[in-house]
Amino acid sequence: MNERLYKRKIRLLISIVLVLAMAFSGCNGKQKKQERKRENRQESQQEKKETVKADNKDLSKSEQSLQNLQKNLRRSRMPMAAAYLGYADDNSPFRDQVRTLLKNGKYEEQYSFLADVPKENYISYNGEEVYAIVPQSTQYAMKVESFDWDENANAMVRDTLYISQKAAPVILKCNLSELSYNVVITLTKGTETFSYSPSLSLMDGALYAYNLDGMEIYDFTLYDNLEIPVWNECGECGGCGDPEGYGAPLKAAGEEPGLIGQWISTELKNQSGQNITYGMYFGDYQYFEFQYGQMGHDLECWSGTFEVTDQFRNGDAIFPFTDASTEWFYSY
């Protein structure tokens, strides 16, 4: 009986030892597991820091300049940035002319990514005004379309010039006239849509940095370096030569610089009292074009020929809404 009791005590003691050993082992394993998780977390955080550091280190100057501009767009909550680069024609390769514009405009330092825009992102349409368009991020889809104005001054989409599901910077040539633009750029992200047609202000020739809904875009044009053609003492546009191909300017009633070129008046009002813009273009071989109206609205256009005469009759109304008044027109 005593022997049986002794054996039971031994078994009980062994059981207690085993339970304690298992408990200790479990606690120790749990502690080691937590330590491993902590170590893994620290390693992961360190890897992320190193990855970010490596990514920033690996960014080229071009990529960094684009990233900085897009960061400013996000901070300003603007979906798009644009810059007016100057003029280009169809007489030489578009990309070569853009390289010259970027060099002359000194975009290499602050916006060097423009020089790396790929060939497929160059869009050349009817016109000579050159713009750089930069979306806020690749999260937007981007589409560039051409359009015409119908007889009621409504924009009618014509062709899709460019489309991408991941928006990227593009170089765009467009706009036959300062009075009417001919392309529209649309950014889409989910239910968010933003459209903009690049054009120049008729008041000062700067980029018009608003869309038709009054939403602002970021203008990063380097105006101090922008070459804008002006009439000089020779009576010619841009220099004592004929860079625009208009021929010798015509002299009218002894006035300088002559008629050839674009003339704008922005001080007139229509019968409803709204500001209205007049534009006249005198070209070579007596070609004449006249447009009036608000930008994108109620636009009226005529074209034909003209002749210079010194015979004027008081009281004649040359254009609608002018009556017999005298108005100022500015060479643009």
VOLO-323161 format. One record per residue (C-alpha): x, y, z; residue in one letter; residue number from 1. Coordinates in steps of 0.2 Angstrom, whole numbers, plus 2048, in hexadecimal, padded with zeros to 3 digits. Layout:
REM residues N
+-----+-----+-----+---+-----+
!  px !  py !  pz ! r !   k !
+-----+-----+-----+---+-----+
!   X !   Y !   Z ! A ! NUM !
...
+-----+-----+-----+---+-----+
***
This chain:
REM residues 332
+-----+-----+-----+---+-----+
!  px !  py !  pz ! r !   k !
+-----+-----+-----+---+-----+
! 800 ! 800 ! 800 ! M !   1 !
! 80E ! 80C ! 804 ! N !   2 !
! 817 ! 807 ! 7F4 ! E !   3 !
! 808 ! 80B ! 7EA ! R !   4 !
! 806 ! 81C ! 7F2 ! L !   5 !
! 818 ! 81F ! 7EF ! Y !   6 !
! 817 ! 81B ! 7DD ! K !   7 !
! 807 ! 827 ! 7DB ! R !   8 !
! 811 ! 835 ! 7E3 ! K !   9 !
! 820 ! 832 ! 7D7 ! I !  10 !
! 814 ! 832 ! 7C8 ! R !  11 !
! 80B ! 842 ! 7CF ! L !  12 !
! 81C ! 84A ! 7D1 ! L !  13 !
! 822 ! 846 ! 7BF ! I !  14 !
! 811 ! 84D ! 7B8 ! S !  15 !
! 814 ! 85D ! 7C1 ! I !  16 !
! 826 ! 85E ! 7BB ! V !  17 !
! 81F ! 85B ! 7A9 ! L !  18 !
! 812 ! 868 ! 7AA ! V !  19 !
! 81E ! 875 ! 7B1 ! L !  20 !
! 82A ! 871 ! 7A3 ! A !  21 !
! 81D ! 873 ! 795 ! M !  22 !
! 817 ! 883 ! 79D ! A !  23 !
! 828 ! 88A ! 79D ! F !  24 !
! 82B ! 884 ! 78B ! S !  25 !
! 81B ! 88C ! 785 ! G !  26 !
! 81F ! 89D ! 78D ! C !  27 !
! 831 ! 89C ! 787 ! N !  28 !
! 82A ! 898 ! 775 ! G !  29 !
! 81D ! 8A6 ! 776 ! K !  30 !
! 82A ! 8B2 ! 77B ! Q !  31 !
! 836 ! 8AD ! 76D ! K !  32 !
! 828 ! 8AE ! 761 ! K !  33 !
! 824 ! 8C0 ! 766 ! Q !  34 !
! 836 ! 8C4 ! 765 ! E !  35 !
! 837 ! 8BD ! 754 ! R !  36 !
! 828 ! 8C7 ! 74F ! K !  37 !
! 830 ! 8D7 ! 756 ! R !  38 !
! 840 ! 8D3 ! 74D ! E !  39 !
! 837 ! 8D0 ! 73D ! N !  40 !
! 82D ! 8E0 ! 73F ! R !  41 !
! 83D ! 8EA ! 742 ! Q !  42 !
! 845 ! 8E2 ! 733 ! E !  43 !
! 836 ! 8E6 ! 728 ! S !  44 !
! 836 ! 8F8 ! 72D ! Q !  45 !
! 849 ! 8F9 ! 72A ! Q !  46 !
! 846 ! 8F1 ! 719 ! E !  47 !
! 839 ! 8FE ! 715 ! K !  48 !
! 844 ! 90C ! 71A ! K !  49 !
! 852 ! 905 ! 710 ! E !  50 !
! 847 ! 903 ! 701 ! T !  51 !
! 840 ! 914 ! 701 ! V !  52 !
! 852 ! 91B ! 703 ! K !  53 !
! 858 ! 910 ! 6F5 ! A !  54 !
! 849 ! 916 ! 6EA ! D !  55 !
! 84D ! 928 ! 6ED ! N !  56 !
! 85F ! 925 ! 6EA ! K !  57 !
! 85B ! 91C ! 6DA ! D !  58 !
! 84F ! 92A ! 6D3 ! L !  59 !
! 857 ! 933 ! 6C5 ! S !  60 !
! 857 ! 946 ! 6C4 ! K !  61 !
! 84A ! 945 ! 6B7 ! S !  62 !
! 83F ! 939 ! 6C2 ! E !  63 !
! 841 ! 944 ! 6D1 ! Q !  64 !
! 83C ! 954 ! 6C8 ! S !  65 !
! 82C ! 94B ! 6C3 ! L !  66 !
! 829 ! 944 ! 6D4 ! Q !  67 !
! 82B ! 956 ! 6DC ! N !  68 !
! 81F ! 95E ! 6D0 ! L !  69 !
! 811 ! 950 ! 6D3 ! Q !  70 !
! 814 ! 952 ! 6E5 ! K !  71 !
! 810 ! 964 ! 6E4 ! N !  72 !
! 800 ! 960 ! 6DA ! L !  73 !
! 7FA ! 954 ! 6E7 ! R !  74 !
! 7FD ! 961 ! 6F5 ! R !  75 !
! 7F4 ! 96E ! 6EB ! S !  76 !
! 7E6 ! 962 ! 6E6 ! R !  77 !
! 7E8 ! 965 ! 6D4 ! M !  78 !
! 7E6 ! 957 ! 6C8 ! P !  79 !
! 7F1 ! 95E ! 6BA ! M !  80 !
! 800 ! 96A ! 6B6 ! A !  81 !
! 804 ! 972 ! 6A6 ! A !  82 !
! 811 ! 97D ! 69E ! A !  83 !
! 812 ! 987 ! 68E ! Y !  84 !
! 822 ! 984 ! 686 ! L !  85 !
! 821 ! 98E ! 676 ! G !  86 !
! 81E ! 98C ! 663 ! Y !  87 !
! 822 ! 97D ! 658 ! A !  88 !
! 81E ! 97B ! 645 ! D !  89 !
! 81D ! 96C ! 639 ! D !  90 !
! 82D ! 971 ! 630 ! N !  91 !
! 838 ! 966 ! 63B ! S !  92 !
! 836 ! 957 ! 647 ! P !  93 !
! 82B ! 95C ! 656 ! F !  94 !
! 836 ! 954 ! 663 ! R !  95 !
! 845 ! 95D ! 65D ! D !  96 !
! 83C ! 96E ! 65E ! Q !  97 !
! 836 ! 969 ! 670 ! V !  98 !
! 848 ! 965 ! 675 ! R !  99 !
! 84D ! 977 ! 66F ! T ! 100 !
! 83E ! 97F ! 679 ! L ! 101 !
! 843 ! 975 ! 689 ! L ! 102 !
! 855 ! 97B ! 687 ! K ! 103 !
! 851 ! 98D ! 683 ! N ! 104 !
! 844 ! 98D ! 691 ! G ! 105 !
! 850 ! 986 ! 69E ! K ! 106 !
! 845 ! 977 ! 6A3 ! Y ! 107 !
! 854 ! 96C ! 6A5 ! E ! 108 !
! 857 ! 970 ! 6B8 ! E ! 109 !
! 846 ! 971 ! 6C0 ! Q ! 110 !
! 83C ! 966 ! 6B4 ! Y ! 111 !
! 848 ! 95B ! 6AC ! S ! 112 !
! 83B ! 94D ! 6AA ! F ! 113 !
! 834 ! 956 ! 69B ! L ! 114 !
! 844 ! 951 ! 691 ! A ! 115 !
! 840 ! 93F ! 694 ! D ! 116 !
! 82E ! 93F ! 68E ! V ! 117 !
! 82D ! 92F ! 683 ! P ! 118 !
! 829 ! 931 ! 670 ! K ! 119 !
! 818 ! 929 ! 672 ! E ! 120 !
! 813 ! 937 ! 67E ! N ! 121 !
! 816 ! 945 ! 671 ! Y ! 122 !
! 805 ! 94A ! 66A ! I ! 123 !
! 806 ! 955 ! 65A ! S ! 124 !
! 7F5 ! 95D ! 654 ! Y ! 125 !
! 7F0 ! 96C ! 64A ! N ! 126 !
! 7F8 ! 97B ! 650 ! G ! 127 !
! 809 ! 982 ! 657 ! E ! 128 !
! 807 ! 985 ! 669 ! E ! 129 !
! 811 ! 978 ! 674 ! V ! 130 !
! 80C ! 973 ! 685 ! Y ! 131 !
! 813 ! 967 ! 692 ! A ! 132 !
! 805 ! 95E ! 69C ! I ! 133 !
! 808 ! 955 ! 6AC ! V ! 134 !
! 7FB ! 94B ! 6B5 ! P ! 135 !
! 7FB ! 949 ! 6C8 ! Q ! 136 !
! 7FE ! 937 ! 6C8 ! S ! 137 !
! 7FD ! 926 ! 6BE ! T ! 138 !
! 7ED ! 922 ! 6C8 ! Q ! 139 !
! 7E4 ! 92D ! 6BB ! Y ! 140 !
! 7DF ! 927 ! 6AA ! A ! 141 !
! 7E3 ! 934 ! 69C ! M ! 142 !
! 7DC ! 938 ! 68B ! K ! 143 !
! 7DF ! 946 ! 67F ! V ! 144 !
! 7D2 ! 949 ! 672 ! E ! 145 !
! 7D1 ! 956 ! 663 ! S ! 146 !
! 7C1 ! 95F ! 660 ! F ! 147 !
! 7B9 ! 96C ! 654 ! D ! 148 !
! 7AC ! 97A ! 658 ! W ! 149 !
! 79B ! 978 ! 650 ! D ! 150 !
! 791 ! 987 ! 64A ! E ! 151 !
! 789 ! 989 ! 65B ! N ! 152 !
! 79B ! 98A ! 663 ! A ! 153 !
! 799 ! 979 ! 66B ! N ! 154 !
! 7A9 ! 96E ! 66C ! A ! 155 !
! 7A7 ! 95E ! 661 ! M ! 156 !
! 7B4 ! 950 ! 665 ! V ! 157 !
! 7BD ! 94B ! 656 ! R ! 158 !
! 7CB ! 93E ! 659 ! D ! 159 !
! 7D4 ! 936 ! 668 ! T ! 160 !
! 7E6 ! 93B ! 667 ! L ! 161 !
! 7ED ! 932 ! 676 ! Y ! 162 !
! 7E6 ! 926 ! 683 ! I ! 163 !
! 7EE ! 91E ! 692 ! S ! 164 !
! 7E8 ! 915 ! 6A2 ! Q ! 165 !
! 7F7 ! 91C ! 6AC ! K ! 166 !
! 7F8 ! 92E ! 6A9 ! A ! 167 !
! 80A ! 935 ! 6A5 ! A ! 168 !
! 811 ! 945 ! 69F ! P ! 169 !
! 80E ! 94A ! 68D ! V ! 170 !
! 814 ! 957 ! 681 ! I ! 171 !
! 806 ! 95E ! 677 ! L ! 172 !
! 806 ! 96A ! 667 ! K ! 173 !
! 7F5 ! 971 ! 663 ! C ! 174 !
! 7EA ! 981 ! 660 ! N ! 175 !
! 7E9 ! 989 ! 64F ! L ! 176 !
! 7E3 ! 999 ! 657 ! S ! 177 !
! 7E5 ! 9A2 ! 668 ! E ! 178 !
! 7D3 ! 9A5 ! 667 ! L ! 179 !
! 7CD ! 993 ! 667 ! S ! 180 !
! 7D6 ! 983 ! 66E ! Y ! 181 !
! 7D3 ! 972 ! 665 ! N ! 182 !
! 7D8 ! 964 ! 671 ! V ! 183 !
! 7D1 ! 95F ! 682 ! V ! 184 !
! 7DB ! 955 ! 68F ! I ! 185 !
! 7D1 ! 94A ! 69B ! T ! 186 !
! 7D7 ! 941 ! 6AB ! L ! 187 !
! 7CC ! 934 ! 6B3 ! T ! 188 !
! 7CD ! 92B ! 6C4 ! K ! 189 !
! 7BE ! 921 ! 6C9 ! G ! 190 !
! 7AF ! 92E ! 6C9 ! T ! 191 !
! 7BB ! 93C ! 6C8 ! E ! 192 !
! 7BD ! 945 ! 6B8 ! T ! 193 !
! 7C7 ! 955 ! 6B3 ! F ! 194 !
! 7C9 ! 95D ! 6A2 ! S ! 195 !
! 7D4 ! 96A ! 69C ! Y ! 196 !
! 7D8 ! 973 ! 68B ! S ! 197 !
! 7E9 ! 97B ! 68B ! P ! 198 !
! 7E9 ! 98D ! 684 ! S ! 199 !
! 7F0 ! 99E ! 686 ! L ! 200 !
! 7E8 ! 9AD ! 68E ! S ! 201 !
! 7E3 ! 9BA ! 682 ! L ! 202 !
! 7E7 ! 9C7 ! 68F ! M ! 203 !
! 7FA ! 9C4 ! 692 ! D ! 204 !
! 7FE ! 9B5 ! 688 ! G ! 205 !
! 801 ! 9AA ! 698 ! A ! 206 !
! 7FB ! 998 ! 69A ! L ! 207 !
! 7E8 ! 998 ! 69D ! Y ! 208 !
! 7E8 ! 98E ! 6AD ! A ! 209 !
! 7D6 ! 98A ! 6B0 ! Y ! 210 !
! 7CA ! 97E ! 6A7 ! N ! 211 !
! 7B8 ! 982 ! 6A2 ! L ! 212 !
! 7B1 ! 97E ! 6B3 ! D ! 213 !
! 7BD ! 98A ! 6BB ! G ! 214 !
! 7C8 ! 97D ! 6C3 ! M ! 215 !
! 7DB ! 982 ! 6C4 ! E ! 216 !
! 7EA ! 979 ! 6BE ! I ! 217 !
! 7FC ! 97C ! 6C3 ! Y ! 218 !
! 806 ! 987 ! 6B6 ! D ! 219 !
! 818 ! 982 ! 6B7 ! F ! 220 !
! 81D ! 98D ! 6A8 ! T ! 221 !
! 82E ! 995 ! 6AA ! L ! 222 !
! 829 ! 9A6 ! 6A3 ! Y ! 223 !
! 839 ! 9AF ! 6A6 ! D ! 224 !
! 841 ! 9A4 ! 698 ! N ! 225 !
! 832 ! 9A3 ! 68D ! L ! 226 !
! 835 ! 9AA ! 67B ! E ! 227 !
! 825 ! 9B3 ! 676 ! I ! 228 !
! 825 ! 9BB ! 664 ! P ! 229 !
! 823 ! 9CE ! 665 ! V ! 230 !
! 822 ! 9DB ! 658 ! W ! 231 !
! 833 ! 9E5 ! 656 ! N ! 232 !
! 838 ! 9F5 ! 64E ! E ! 233 !
! 83B ! 9EC ! 63E ! C ! 234 !
! 828 ! 9E9 ! 63D ! G ! 235 !
! 82A ! 9D6 ! 63D ! E ! 236 !
! 826 ! 9C8 ! 649 ! C ! 237 !
! 835 ! 9C2 ! 653 ! G ! 238 !
! 844 ! 9CB ! 64A ! G ! 239 !
! 84A ! 9D3 ! 63B ! C ! 240 !
! 845 ! 9C5 ! 630 ! G ! 241 !
! 836 ! 9BB ! 62C ! D ! 242 !
! 836 ! 9AC ! 639 ! P ! 243 !
! 823 ! 9AA ! 638 ! E ! 244 !
! 822 ! 9A9 ! 625 ! G ! 245 !
! 815 ! 9B7 ! 623 ! Y ! 246 !
! 81F ! 9C2 ! 617 ! G ! 247 !
! 823 ! 9D4 ! 618 ! A ! 248 !
! 816 ! 9DD ! 624 ! P ! 249 !
! 80A ! 9E8 ! 61C ! L ! 250 !
! 80A ! 9FB ! 621 ! K ! 251 !
! 7F9 ! A02 ! 624 ! A ! 252 !
! 7F6 ! A15 ! 624 ! A ! 253 !
! 808 ! A18 ! 62A ! G ! 254 !
! 806 ! A0D ! 639 ! E ! 255 !
! 813 ! A01 ! 641 ! E ! 256 !
! 816 ! 9F3 ! 642 ! P ! 257 !
! 809 ! 9EF ! 634 ! G ! 258 !
! 7FB ! 9E3 ! 633 ! L ! 259 !
! 803 ! 9D2 ! 631 ! I ! 260 !
! 800 ! 9C7 ! 641 ! G ! 261 !
! 7F3 ! 9C4 ! 64E ! Q ! 262 !
! 7E9 ! 9D3 ! 656 ! W ! 263 !
! 7DF ! 9D2 ! 666 ! I ! 264 !
! 7D2 ! 9DD ! 66F ! S ! 265 !
! 7CC ! 9D8 ! 680 ! T ! 266 !
! 7C2 ! 9E8 ! 685 ! E ! 267 !
! 7B3 ! 9E6 ! 67B ! L ! 268 !
! 7A2 ! 9E1 ! 682 ! K ! 269 !
! 793 ! 9D9 ! 679 ! N ! 270 !
! 781 ! 9DF ! 67A ! Q ! 271 !
! 77E ! 9D6 ! 68A ! S ! 272 !
! 78D ! 9DF ! 692 ! G ! 273 !
! 798 ! 9CF ! 692 ! Q ! 274 !
! 7AB ! 9D1 ! 68F ! N ! 275 !
! 7AE ! 9CB ! 67D ! I ! 276 !
! 7BF ! 9C7 ! 674 ! T ! 277 !
! 7C3 ! 9CD ! 663 ! Y ! 278 !
! 7D1 ! 9C6 ! 659 ! G ! 279 !
! 7D7 ! 9CA ! 647 ! M ! 280 !
! 7E5 ! 9C1 ! 63D ! Y ! 281 !
! 7ED ! 9C9 ! 62E ! F ! 282 !
! 7F7 ! 9BC ! 624 ! G ! 283 !
! 801 ! 9BC ! 615 ! D ! 284 !
! 7F9 ! 9BE ! 603 ! Y ! 285 !
! 7EB ! 9C9 ! 60C ! Q ! 286 !
! 7E4 ! 9BA ! 615 ! Y ! 287 !
! 7D9 ! 9C0 ! 624 ! F ! 288 !
! 7D0 ! 9B7 ! 632 ! E ! 289 !
! 7C5 ! 9BE ! 63F ! F ! 290 !
! 7BE ! 9B6 ! 64F ! Q ! 291 !
! 7B4 ! 9BD ! 65D ! Y ! 292 !
! 7AC ! 9B6 ! 66D ! G ! 293 !
! 7B0 ! 9AF ! 67E ! Q ! 294 !
! 7BD ! 9A1 ! 67F ! M ! 295 !
! 7B3 ! 991 ! 67B ! G ! 296 !
! 7A2 ! 99A ! 67A ! H ! 297 !
! 799 ! 9A3 ! 66C ! D ! 298 !
! 7A8 ! 9A3 ! 661 ! L ! 299 !
! 7A5 ! 9AA ! 650 ! E ! 300 !
! 7B2 ! 9A9 ! 642 ! C ! 301 !
! 7B4 ! 9B0 ! 631 ! W ! 302 !
! 7C3 ! 9AF ! 624 ! S ! 303 !
! 7C6 ! 9B7 ! 613 ! G ! 304 !
! 7D2 ! 9C4 ! 60C ! T ! 305 !
! 7D5 ! 9D7 ! 610 ! F ! 306 !
! 7DD ! 9E6 ! 608 ! E ! 307 !
! 7E6 ! 9F5 ! 60F ! V ! 308 !
! 7DE ! A06 ! 60B ! T ! 309 !
! 7E0 ! A17 ! 613 ! D ! 310 !
! 7CE ! A1C ! 60F ! Q ! 311 !
! 7C3 ! A1B ! 61F ! F ! 312 !
! 7B1 ! A20 ! 621 ! R ! 313 !
! 7AC ! A27 ! 632 ! N ! 314 !
! 79E ! A1D ! 63A ! G ! 315 !
! 7A1 ! A0C ! 632 ! D ! 316 !
! 79F ! 9FD ! 63D ! A ! 317 !
! 7AD ! 9F0 ! 638 ! I ! 318 !
! 7A8 ! 9E2 ! 645 ! F ! 319 !
! 799 ! 9DE ! 64F ! P ! 320 !
! 795 ! 9E7 ! 65F ! F ! 321 !
! 7A2 ! 9F5 ! 65C ! T ! 322 !
! 796 ! A02 ! 654 ! D ! 323 !
! 7A1 ! A11 ! 64F ! A ! 324 !
! 7AC ! A10 ! 65E ! S ! 325 !
! 7BF ! A0F ! 65E ! T ! 326 !
! 7C7 ! A00 ! 666 ! E ! 327 !
! 7D9 ! 9FB ! 66A ! W ! 328 !
! 7E0 ! 9EB ! 663 ! F ! 329 !
! 7F0 ! 9E4 ! 669 ! Y ! 330 !
! 7FD ! 9DA ! 65E ! S ! 331 !
! 7FE ! 9C9 ! 666 ! Y ! 332 !
+-----+-----+-----+---+-----+
***
